[in-house]
Amino acid sequence: MNIGLYFGSFNPIHIGHLIVANVMAENLERVWFVVSPQNPFKQTKSLLHEFDRYEMVEKAIQDNHKFQVSDVEFSMPKPSYTIDTLTYLSEKFPQHRFKLIMGSDNLVKFPKWKNYQQILDNYGLLVYPRPKAEESELMNHDRVKVIDTPMLDISASFIRQAIRDKRSIRYLVPEVVAIYIDKKGYFLRP
């Protein structure tokens, strides 16, 4: 089975993530949302616990049979490195072929990733456009496929700030996620 791995903090998951994943799913059999406990390139102070973020993703994707959420990185050493996760998943699920889904903004930084060449050679990338992303030479690499998706400039940090400012997040996150965030009182403090 061809599976796209969509890594992220999903802090919280929002409609931008879901729209990208939905377009990617047209080119794949499944998209797995891999909830990352700690991104080596991001600060963790405003990060909800990984189980809470996992539960939000689970709620957000429950009605799409092509989507699945994964906690594979929860039991791996932190910070999580994509190559280690890809290697683990390939060994655990040899029947699947994995591709890495990423935004074009990350493509510029990709050569700084641990074993990035191995990721390119063994897995390949499905890249979606991001607003104001720098041009990368990798866009023309034969293991990089650019997928035309709507270019949405929605960020989880904007959503977290809106919650702190007591503004509406309606239409930014699925309704079931907004209800869950409100019920749990998430993101009220920086």
N, C-alpha and C positions, 0 to 999 in steps of 0.2 A: 504494500500500500504506500502511496506517495503522501507524506505528511510534512506540512510546514510547521516549523517550530517558531512561535511568536513569543519571544522572551520579553519580560517587562516587570516593572515594580507593580503596575496596575494599582496605583495609590491615589485615587481609585481608578478602576476601569471606567472608560467613558465611551461615548458613541463613536469617537474617532477611531479607537481601537477596534470596535466592532465592525465599522464600515470597511476598514482596511482588511480585517480578517475575512469578511464576507466576500470581498473581491478576490482575495488570495484563494479562498476555497473553490472558486471557479476553475482554478488552475491545478488544484490538488484534490485528493480524496478526503483529507481531514486537515484541520488546523488545531494544533495543541497550544493552548495558552500556558506557557511555562512561567509560573510565578517565581520571581527571583527574590530570595530572602535578602540579599545585599548585592547591589551592583557595585563593582570595584571603582566605577567612575562617579558615583553619586553619594551625597551625604545621606545619613540615615536618621537625622533627628526628627523629621516629620513623617517617618515611615511607620505605618501601622504594622502591627504584628503580622507575620506571614500568613497565619491561619485566617485572620480577618480578611486579608486581601484575597486569599484563595476563595473564601466563602462569597465575597462580592463577585468574583469572576464566575463562580459556579452559578450564582443567581442570574447573572447577566446573560449567560449562554445556554441556560437550561432548555430553551425551546428550539435550539438549532442542532440537529443530529450530526452535522459536520464538524462541530466544535467540541473540544474536550479541554478540561483544565488539568494541569499536571503539577504535582508537588515534588517532583523528582529532586529538585535542588535543596529541599528542606533538610535532607539527611547527608548532604555533601559538605565538604569543607567550605568555610566562608572566608573571604568572598568567593562567590561562584564564578568560575571561568567557563565560557561557552564551550570551548573544546572538550573540557572534562565531561560536561553534561552530554554533549553529542556522542562522545566515545562510549559513555555509560549506556545511553539509550540504544546505540547501534549494537552493543553486545547483548543487551537485554531483549531487544526486539529485532533480531537479524532479518526478519521477514519484511521489515519496513525500510523505505528509502526516505531519509530526512533531508529537508532543505531548511536553511535559516532565513527567516523573514526579518527584514530590517528597513528602517527609514533611510532615505538618501543622506540625511544629516549625519547618520552614524557611519556611512560608507567612507567619509573623509578620515575618520578616526580609526577605521577598521585595521589598517596596517600596524597599529599600536596594540592590538589585541594579542593575547597569548596564542601562539601557533596559528596565526591568521591564515597563513598559506595552506596549512593542513585543512582548515575549514573550507577554504576555497576549493582545493583539489578533491576532497573526499565528499563534500556535501553540496557546495554551491549556495548562492544567495538569490533570494527573491527580494527585490528592492522596490519600495514604493516612494513616490516623490514627497518631499517635505518642503514647506515654505522656507525661503531664504537659505536653503542648503547650499553649501559650497560645492562646486563641481569637483568630481573625483575621477582620476584616470581609470579607476576600477569599473566605471560605468560601461566601458567597452570590453571588459574582460569576458572571455567565452563561458565562464562559470557564474556570471552575474546576469540575471534576467530582470529587466526593469518592467514592472507591472503598472499599468496606468490605473491609478486609483484617484478618487476625489482628493484634492489637496485641502485638508482641513487643519486649521491652526488652533486646535483645542489642546489645552495642556491640563494635566492633573493639578499642577500648582495653581493655575487660574481657578479651578474648581474648589480646591482647598481654601483659597483666599475668599472666594465668594461665600463659602460656608461660614468662615470666621466673621465675615462682614454681614452675615444674616441676609444674603441675597439668594435669589432662586437659582437652583441648579437644574431646574426642569429643562428637558430636551438635551442637556449636556451628558447626562448619565441615564441609563434605563430606569424607568420608574421604580422597579423592584429594588434597584441599588440605592436610589434616593431615599426610599422608605427605610431601608436597612441602615444607611448612614445616619438618618434622623433618629431612628429608634436607639441606636447605639451611642449617639452623641459624638461621632467621629469628627475629627478635624476642627473642633471648636477652638483649640489652642494651637499656636504655632509649634 
